[in-house]
Amino acid sequence: MAEDSTIPQQDLTQMSFEDALRALETIVRRLESGDVPLDESISLYAQGEALRRQCMERLQAAEARIQKLTLDQSGAVTGAQPFGAD
């Protein structure tokens, strides 16, 4: 009998980035093992895609918060620019 290892969508959004990444790595290992029945493989793939998307959104949000500080000649902070702005 196949083990139901799906994570409810609301629990997925509450997971930390690190927990979501670990869950995604577990899914990938299970799928790569080749020992998972087809129906469960499809379910795991869908869950893995949701976890991947969640991780990417969290990374993009973190990147958007990173700011490059601007300094004057004495080294004092004079402002900030969004990450990647030159």
C-alpha positions, 0 to 999 in steps of 0.5 A, a space after each residue: 500500500 502506498 504511503 500518503 506523504 502529501 503536505 496540505 497546501 496551507 501547511 506548505 505555505 507555513 513551512 520555512 524555506 529550509 523545511 520546504 527545501 528538505 521536503 523537496 530533496 526527500 521527494 526527489 530522492 524517492 522519485 529517483 529511487 524508481 521504487 515509487 508506484 506510478 500514481 504516487 510518483 505523479 502525486 509526489 511530482 505535483 507536490 515537488 513542483 509546489 515546493 519548488 515554486 514555494 522555495 523560488 518565491 521565498 528566494 525572490 522575496 528575500 532577494 528583493 529585500 536585500 539592499 545595497 547600502 550607499 556610503 559617503 567618502 567617510 564611510 557613513 551610510 547615506 542611503 540604500 538602493 534596491 539589490 542589483 541597481 547600479 
